[in-house]
Amino acid sequence: MNQWKNFSKGFFKENAVFTLLLGMCPTLGVTSSAINGLGMGLATTFVLVMANLVISLIKDFIPEKVRIPAFIVVIATFVTIVEMLMQAYTPALYESLGLFIPLIVVNCIVLGRAEAFASKNSVGASIVDGLGMGLGFAMALTMLGSVRELLGSGKLFNVSIYPEDYGMLVFVLAPGAFIALGYMIAIIDKMKKA
């Protein structure tokens, strides 16, 4: 039961984007559309779950001096797998996300969960934690991408909602990411306090 409490932390109490403000590089860089946000979020979720699983399994065999480099090697292995799978099966998304896929290796969310949770807990708890944190991250990226895409181009998941002529170009561009994220954080913070 306690494991599922860790699962929900990633969505609300410790959401990487809206609460902890971690992983801002991919958050602001790839969320120009809902599809990009969802794709990046799911890729990060896969890496989080698999890295947590492996790190939890091998934590007792890693010497203290090389703990962080060992974690990075494990994370980089799964990022490479995600990158190859995306390149093979979703080339348009792979092309759209570009450089941000390899940057998952140094994403502080992934390394932070490996260090703070997977290296100290059981395999089952680590998998649930990775899944919760990853899906919470995916939810946040998809929400931000949806808002930006809808306001910027009048589309949602590439389906026209209203004519593109009425969209505000700023939301598709980099400044729109900061504006949309700022308002979303403020709204979520207000909801938490209510």
Backbone as CSV, one residue per row, in Angstrom:
resi,resn,N_x,N_y,N_z,CA_x,CA_y,CA_z,C_x,C_y,C_z
1,MET,0.821,-1.199,0.000,0.000,0.000,0.000,0.867,1.265,0.000
2,ASN,1.961,1.223,0.760,2.865,2.357,0.831,3.498,2.669,-0.525
3,GLN,3.706,1.608,-1.350,4.272,1.813,-2.686,3.375,2.701,-3.527
4,TRP,2.066,2.533,-3.434,1.138,3.306,-4.252,1.053,4.747,-3.774
5,LYS,1.414,4.977,-2.512,1.507,6.348,-2.009,2.653,7.053,-2.744
6,ASN,3.755,6.333,-2.960,4.879,6.882,-3.732,4.479,7.151,-5.173
7,PHE,3.581,6.324,-5.711,3.127,6.492,-7.091,2.441,7.836,-7.272
8,SER,1.562,8.204,-6.365,0.791,9.441,-6.516,1.619,10.701,-6.246
9,LYS,2.761,10.560,-5.556,3.610,11.723,-5.286,4.049,12.407,-6.575
10,GLY,4.321,11.629,-7.605,4.789,12.186,-8.871,3.754,13.026,-9.595
11,PHE,2.491,12.795,-9.277,1.426,13.545,-9.934,1.128,14.862,-9.221
12,PHE,1.176,14.865,-7.913,0.728,16.034,-7.179,1.800,16.600,-6.255
13,LYS,2.061,15.923,-5.156,2.917,16.451,-4.102,4.336,16.762,-4.580
14,GLU,4.912,15.885,-5.385,6.287,16.075,-5.863,6.376,16.085,-7.385
15,ASN,5.390,16.677,-8.054,5.440,16.746,-9.512,6.679,17.522,-9.927
16,ALA,7.459,16.919,-10.801,8.756,17.492,-11.184,8.626,18.869,-11.826
17,VAL,7.587,19.078,-12.605,7.443,20.330,-13.344,6.742,21.397,-12.520
18,PHE,5.588,21.077,-11.969,4.757,22.086,-11.322,5.115,22.354,-9.866
19,THR,5.776,21.425,-9.193,6.092,21.600,-7.777,7.591,21.744,-7.535
20,LEU,8.378,20.790,-8.047,9.820,20.801,-7.795,10.598,21.658,-8.781
21,LEU,9.975,22.004,-9.897,10.602,22.787,-10.968,11.903,22.155,-11.452
22,LEU,11.864,20.843,-11.670,13.001,20.103,-12.213,12.738,19.768,-13.675
23,GLY,13.785,19.529,-14.422,13.639,19.123,-15.813,13.092,20.234,-16.689
24,MET,13.478,21.469,-16.410,12.928,22.606,-17.157,13.402,22.661,-18.608
25,CYS,14.565,22.113,-18.903,15.075,22.151,-20.280,14.124,21.436,-21.244
26,PRO,13.791,20.159,-21.026,12.834,19.533,-21.945,11.430,20.099,-21.785
27,THR,11.090,20.524,-20.573,9.754,21.074,-20.345,9.511,22.277,-21.233
28,LEU,10.444,23.183,-21.271,10.281,24.394,-22.069,10.654,24.180,-23.532
29,GLY,11.540,23.246,-23.789,12.046,23.058,-25.150,11.167,22.252,-26.080
30,VAL,10.465,21.253,-25.572,9.737,20.356,-26.483,8.224,20.475,-26.420
31,THR,7.700,21.316,-25.552,6.249,21.323,-25.354,5.509,22.282,-26.278
32,SER,5.995,22.475,-27.489,5.266,23.335,-28.425,3.998,22.654,-28.928
33,SER,3.871,21.351,-28.680,2.642,20.632,-29.039,2.389,19.534,-28.006
34,ALA,1.142,19.102,-27.942,0.761,18.056,-26.985,1.446,16.737,-27.313
35,ILE,1.582,16.430,-28.606,2.223,15.175,-29.026,3.682,15.148,-28.573
36,ASN,4.380,16.267,-28.748,5.779,16.336,-28.318,5.884,16.154,-26.805
37,GLY,5.009,16.810,-26.053,5.025,16.680,-24.600,4.770,15.254,-24.158
38,LEU,3.770,14.617,-24.763,3.444,13.240,-24.421,4.587,12.300,-24.788
39,GLY,5.159,12.486,-25.976,6.262,11.636,-26.422,7.473,11.740,-25.514
40,MET,7.838,12.962,-25.160,8.989,13.164,-24.270,8.689,12.611,-22.878
41,GLY,7.466,12.814,-22.418,7.080,12.310,-21.097,7.113,10.797,-21.023
42,LEU,6.618,10.131,-22.059,6.624,8.663,-22.061,8.034,8.109,-22.200
43,ALA,8.864,8.777,-22.999,10.260,8.347,-23.136,10.972,8.454,-21.783
44,THR,10.754,9.551,-21.085,11.366,9.742,-19.775,10.819,8.737,-18.763
45,THR,9.525,8.432,-18.854,8.922,7.441,-17.955,9.571,6.080,-18.134
46,PHE,9.758,5.671,-19.393,10.409,4.382,-19.658,11.803,4.348,-19.043
47,VAL,12.569,5.409,-19.259,13.932,5.474,-18.726,13.904,5.457,-17.203
48,LEU,12.999,6.209,-16.599,12.889,6.242,-15.132,12.578,4.866,-14.556
49,VAL,11.592,4.204,-15.118,11.185,2.899,-14.595,12.312,1.883,-14.746
50,MET,12.893,1.802,-15.926,13.931,0.805,-16.178,15.211,1.104,-15.388
51,ALA,15.592,2.369,-15.323,16.789,2.733,-14.558,16.573,2.447,-13.068
52,ASN,15.406,2.793,-12.547,15.112,2.498,-11.142,15.163,1.006,-10.876
53,LEU,14.609,0.225,-11.786,14.605,-1.236,-11.628,16.031,-1.775,-11.549
54,VAL,16.848,-1.407,-12.531,18.219,-1.934,-12.586,19.051,-1.414,-11.419
55,ILE,18.946,-0.141,-11.113,19.739,0.423,-10.014,19.345,-0.209,-8.685
56,SER,18.058,-0.461,-8.505,17.613,-1.122,-7.278,18.167,-2.544,-7.182
57,LEU,18.306,-3.206,-8.329,18.849,-4.571,-8.347,20.354,-4.611,-8.046
58,ILE,21.097,-3.626,-8.564,22.562,-3.680,-8.452,23.136,-2.759,-7.375
59,LYS,22.289,-2.084,-6.613,22.763,-1.080,-5.645,23.782,-1.616,-4.644
60,ASP,23.644,-2.875,-4.254,24.566,-3.435,-3.261,25.923,-3.810,-3.846
61,PHE,26.029,-3.843,-5.164,27.276,-4.235,-5.823,28.087,-3.051,-6.319
62,ILE,27.528,-1.845,-6.225,28.218,-0.658,-6.738,29.027,-0.017,-5.613
63,PRO,30.347,0.118,-5.798,31.162,0.794,-4.775,30.729,2.258,-4.628
64,GLU,30.832,2.760,-3.435,30.390,4.128,-3.118,31.070,5.172,-4.003
65,LYS,32.345,4.977,-4.325,33.109,5.964,-5.098,32.614,6.119,-6.532
66,VAL,32.025,5.087,-7.092,31.586,5.154,-8.500,30.065,5.066,-8.630
67,ARG,29.372,5.373,-7.570,27.916,5.259,-7.569,27.262,6.125,-8.662
68,ILE,27.557,7.422,-8.694,26.932,8.329,-9.658,27.324,7.976,-11.093
69,PRO,28.616,7.740,-11.396,28.949,7.330,-12.766,28.252,6.023,-13.180
70,ALA,28.118,5.089,-12.238,27.420,3.835,-12.554,25.958,4.105,-12.866
71,PHE,25.332,4.991,-12.109,23.937,5.341,-12.372,23.796,5.970,-13.757
72,ILE,24.724,6.828,-14.114,24.661,7.494,-15.418,24.812,6.489,-16.552
73,VAL,25.667,5.494,-16.376,25.822,4.456,-17.408,24.519,3.672,-17.572
74,VAL,23.881,3.329,-16.470,22.601,2.612,-16.537,21.561,3.468,-17.240
75,ILE,21.448,4.732,-16.843,20.473,5.639,-17.449,20.763,5.825,-18.941
76,ALA,22.038,6.013,-19.294,22.410,6.211,-20.697,22.061,4.998,-21.554
77,THR,22.158,3.814,-20.979,21.795,2.592,-21.714,20.325,2.625,-22.113
78,PHE,19.467,2.994,-21.169,18.035,3.015,-21.477,17.651,4.191,-22.368
79,VAL,18.361,5.301,-22.255,18.117,6.423,-23.164,18.479,6.017,-24.591
80,THR,19.571,5.281,-24.747,19.966,4.803,-26.074,18.909,3.869,-26.654
81,ILE,18.360,3.000,-25.818,17.297,2.096,-26.273,16.080,2.897,-26.723
82,VAL,15.664,3.883,-25.924,14.518,4.734,-26.289,14.793,5.471,-27.588
83,GLU,15.991,6.019,-27.707,16.347,6.776,-28.908,16.270,5.898,-30.159
84,MET,16.799,4.682,-30.077,16.763,3.767,-31.227,15.338,3.346,-31.565
85,LEU,14.533,3.061,-30.539,13.138,2.676,-30.776,12.341,3.811,-31.407
86,MET,12.550,5.026,-30.917,11.837,6.173,-31.488,12.279,6.433,-32.920
87,GLN,13.550,6.312,-33.163,14.068,6.531,-34.513,13.504,5.502,-35.482
88,ALA,13.301,4.275,-35.012,12.801,3.208,-35.871,11.283,3.266,-36.057
89,TYR,10.535,3.550,-34.976,9.081,3.410,-35.035,8.306,4.726,-35.054
90,THR,8.879,5.793,-34.570,8.202,7.098,-34.607,9.191,8.161,-35.105
91,PRO,9.600,8.064,-36.368,10.638,8.977,-36.865,10.237,10.455,-36.828
92,ALA,8.968,10.766,-37.036,8.544,12.175,-37.000,8.700,12.744,-35.591
93,LEU,8.291,11.973,-34.593,8.436,12.415,-33.204,9.917,12.500,-32.834
94,TYR,10.690,11.512,-33.267,12.132,11.506,-33.002,12.769,12.774,-33.576
95,GLU,12.395,13.119,-34.787,12.930,14.302,-35.456,12.505,15.574,-34.717
96,SER,11.272,15.596,-34.246,10.739,16.764,-33.552,11.415,16.976,-32.195
97,LEU,11.658,15.896,-31.465,12.277,16.011,-30.134,13.778,16.241,-30.220
98,GLY,14.385,15.717,-31.280,15.791,15.966,-31.573,16.744,15.760,-30.419
99,LEU,17.488,16.792,-30.097,18.550,16.750,-29.098,18.040,16.458,-27.689
100,PHE,16.769,16.688,-27.447,16.257,16.522,-26.086,16.178,15.062,-25.654
101,ILE,16.152,14.135,-26.591,16.117,12.715,-26.219,17.426,12.302,-25.544
102,PRO,18.605,12.549,-26.160,19.845,12.189,-25.460,20.035,12.945,-24.142
103,LEU,19.426,14.112,-24.022,19.573,14.889,-22.792,18.826,14.276,-21.606
104,ILE,17.999,13.253,-21.853,17.344,12.553,-20.749,18.408,11.981,-19.803
105,VAL,19.577,11.643,-20.353,20.668,11.068,-19.541,21.014,11.991,-18.378
106,VAL,21.046,13.278,-18.624,21.442,14.216,-17.581,20.247,14.932,-16.953
107,ASN,19.060,14.445,-17.222,17.867,15.040,-16.629,17.906,14.795,-15.121
108,CYS,17.804,15.858,-14.367,17.936,15.739,-12.915,16.809,14.922,-12.288
109,ILE,15.688,14.788,-12.970,14.603,13.959,-12.440,15.049,12.504,-12.389
110,VAL,15.618,12.026,-13.478,16.015,10.619,-13.579,17.157,10.312,-12.614
111,LEU,18.201,11.110,-12.657,19.343,10.876,-11.766,18.949,11.087,-10.301
112,GLY,18.112,12.061,-10.055,17.660,12.318,-8.688,16.874,11.160,-8.099
113,ARG,15.992,10.555,-8.896,15.207,9.411,-8.411,16.102,8.192,-8.227
114,ALA,17.109,8.043,-9.089,18.042,6.923,-8.930,18.800,7.056,-7.623
115,GLU,19.277,8.266,-7.345,20.064,8.512,-6.138,19.201,8.514,-4.879
116,ALA,18.088,9.224,-4.932,17.279,9.413,-3.720,16.376,8.231,-3.402
117,PHE,15.968,7.477,-4.423,14.983,6.435,-4.142,15.462,5.028,-4.508
118,ALA,15.801,4.818,-5.776,16.113,3.456,-6.236,17.324,2.865,-5.523
119,SER,18.300,3.680,-5.193,19.507,3.172,-4.537,19.280,2.822,-3.060
120,LYS,18.079,3.106,-2.557,17.810,2.870,-1.139,16.579,1.994,-0.891
121,ASN,15.880,1.601,-1.959,14.622,0.885,-1.779,14.568,-0.406,-2.589
122,SER,13.515,-1.164,-2.361,13.332,-2.447,-3.050,13.000,-2.244,-4.523
123,VAL,13.080,-3.325,-5.277,12.803,-3.286,-6.712,11.369,-2.845,-6.964
124,GLY,10.416,-3.463,-6.265,9.007,-3.128,-6.474,8.704,-1.670,-6.183
125,ALA,9.200,-1.184,-5.055,8.971,0.217,-4.689,9.639,1.155,-5.692
126,SER,10.811,0.776,-6.195,11.534,1.609,-7.157,10.807,1.686,-8.490
127,ILE,10.229,0.576,-8.912,9.462,0.573,-10.163,8.232,1.468,-10.030
128,VAL,7.515,1.319,-8.925,6.312,2.130,-8.702,6.678,3.611,-8.621
129,ASP,7.782,3.931,-7.931,8.224,5.315,-7.839,8.568,5.875,-9.221
130,GLY,9.316,5.105,-10.013,9.669,5.549,-11.359,8.449,5.754,-12.232
131,LEU,7.493,4.860,-12.110,6.261,4.972,-12.889,5.466,6.209,-12.484
132,GLY,5.327,6.423,-11.189,4.585,7.590,-10.715,5.246,8.899,-11.091
133,MET,6.552,9.003,-10.865,7.269,10.239,-11.203,7.279,10.462,-12.722
134,GLY,7.464,9.379,-13.475,7.497,9.501,-14.927,6.154,9.885,-15.517
135,LEU,5.098,9.244,-15.056,3.761,9.580,-15.581,3.326,10.971,-15.127
136,GLY,3.741,11.375,-13.932,3.467,12.746,-13.494,4.182,13.755,-14.378
137,PHE,5.429,13.453,-14.743,6.191,14.302,-15.663,5.527,14.327,-17.032
138,ALA,5.096,13.149,-17.517,4.416,13.070,-18.820,3.118,13.868,-18.805
139,MET,2.369,13.766,-17.714,1.126,14.526,-17.583,1.406,16.027,-17.661
140,ALA,2.423,16.484,-16.943,2.755,17.908,-16.925,3.187,18.394,-18.307
141,LEU,4.039,17.623,-18.984,4.484,18.013,-20.324,3.328,18.026,-21.313
142,THR,2.446,17.044,-21.204,1.294,16.977,-22.112,0.344,18.138,-21.857
143,MET,0.119,18.464,-20.593,-0.745,19.608,-20.274,-0.154,20.904,-20.813
144,LEU,1.131,21.126,-20.574,1.773,22.345,-21.055,1.772,22.383,-22.582
145,GLY,2.088,21.257,-23.218,2.066,21.196,-24.679,0.673,21.445,-25.242
146,SER,-0.348,20.933,-24.563,-1.733,21.128,-25.002,-2.130,22.598,-24.941
147,VAL,-1.798,23.240,-23.834,-2.124,24.665,-23.679,-1.415,25.485,-24.741
148,ARG,-0.128,25.227,-24.925,0.642,25.993,-25.918,0.140,25.749,-27.335
149,GLU,-0.155,24.493,-27.661,-0.629,24.171,-29.009,-2.006,24.792,-29.262
150,LEU,-2.889,24.692,-28.287,-4.242,25.229,-28.440,-4.222,26.748,-28.588
151,LEU,-3.496,27.424,-27.707,-3.445,28.883,-27.775,-2.632,29.387,-28.963
152,GLY,-1.611,28.634,-29.344,-0.722,29.083,-30.413,-1.216,28.804,-31.818
153,SER,-1.836,27.642,-32.022,-2.223,27.276,-33.386,-3.681,26.867,-33.533
154,GLY,-4.414,26.828,-32.433,-5.825,26.447,-32.509,-6.031,24.963,-32.674
155,LYS,-5.005,24.175,-32.403,-5.092,22.725,-32.542,-4.842,22.052,-31.205
156,LEU,-5.266,20.789,-31.117,-4.985,19.971,-29.958,-4.697,18.574,-30.466
157,PHE,-3.527,18.057,-30.177,-3.042,16.794,-30.750,-3.174,16.824,-32.273
158,ASN,-2.846,17.973,-32.839,-2.839,18.217,-34.280,-4.231,18.177,-34.921
159,VAL,-5.279,18.277,-34.129,-6.659,18.341,-34.634,-7.131,19.780,-34.461
160,SER,-7.619,20.389,-35.533,-8.056,21.783,-35.475,-9.268,21.946,-34.572
161,ILE,-9.178,22.873,-33.640,-10.265,23.210,-32.727,-10.906,24.517,-33.186
162,TYR,-10.082,25.465,-33.562,-10.566,26.727,-34.132,-9.562,27.158,-35.200
163,PRO,-9.950,28.089,-36.087,-9.051,28.482,-37.194,-7.703,29.000,-36.704
164,GLU,-6.686,28.598,-37.408,-5.311,28.957,-37.032,-5.089,30.466,-37.039
165,ASP,-5.884,31.190,-37.797,-5.747,32.656,-37.874,-5.946,33.329,-36.523
166,TYR,-6.661,32.669,-35.607,-6.947,33.254,-34.303,-5.928,32.852,-33.241
167,GLY,-4.968,32.011,-33.598,-3.947,31.583,-32.647,-2.965,32.695,-32.327
168,MET,-2.321,32.593,-31.184,-1.318,33.578,-30.765,0.059,32.944,-30.925
169,LEU,0.782,33.389,-31.919,2.071,32.807,-32.284,3.039,32.722,-31.106
170,VAL,2.959,33.651,-30.183,3.892,33.682,-29.061,3.880,32.364,-28.276
171,PHE,2.726,31.676,-28.215,2.652,30.446,-27.434,3.363,29.270,-28.108
172,VAL,3.582,29.334,-29.392,4.321,28.282,-30.081,5.826,28.538,-29.955
173,LEU,6.189,29.774,-29.729,7.593,30.158,-29.607,8.083,30.019,-28.158
174,ALA,9.388,30.171,-27.967,10.007,29.989,-26.649,9.398,30.863,-25.550
175,PRO,9.134,32.150,-25.779,8.544,32.943,-24.691,7.189,32.405,-24.231
176,GLY,6.443,31.804,-25.137,5.144,31.232,-24.785,5.262,30.096,-23.790
177,ALA,6.380,29.376,-23.839,6.599,28.293,-22.883,6.709,28.853,-21.470
178,PHE,7.463,29.936,-21.319,7.611,30.559,-20.004,6.283,31.130,-19.506
179,ILE,5.567,31.793,-20.395,4.285,32.398,-20.007,3.292,31.322,-19.587
180,ALA,3.120,30.317,-20.433,2.152,29.254,-20.139,2.535,28.497,-18.873
181,LEU,3.811,28.158,-18.732,4.257,27.428,-17.540,4.051,28.260,-16.280
182,GLY,4.364,29.538,-16.340,4.180,30.409,-15.185,2.730,30.457,-14.732
183,TYR,1.819,30.624,-15.680,0.399,30.664,-15.323,-0.082,29.310,-14.801
184,MET,0.385,28.220,-15.408,-0.033,26.896,-14.948,0.467,26.616,-13.531
185,ILE,1.701,27.003,-13.229,2.241,26.815,-11.883,1.425,27.639,-10.881
186,ALA,1.093,28.864,-11.247,0.304,29.727,-10.364,-1.080,29.129,-10.104
187,ILE,-1.723,28.627,-11.145,-3.066,28.034,-10.997,-2.997,26.793,-10.123
188,ILE,-2.025,25.928,-10.363,-1.897,24.693,-9.588,-1.557,25.006,-8.134
189,ASP,-0.687,25.980,-7.920,-0.334,26.380,-6.554,-1.563,26.927,-5.828
190,LYS,-2.374,27.708,-6.518,-3.612,28.248,-5.928,-4.576,27.122,-5.580
191,MET,-4.687,26.124,-6.461,-5.577,24.981,-6.200,-5.107,24.177,-4.995
192,LYS,-3.799,24.032,-4.823,-3.255,23.291,-3.683,-3.566,23.989,-2.368
193,LYS,-3.540,25.324,-2.386,-3.771,26.078,-1.161,-5.257,26.210,-0.816
194,ALA,-6.113,25.972,-1.791,-7.574,26.119,-1.546,-8.129,24.962,-0.746
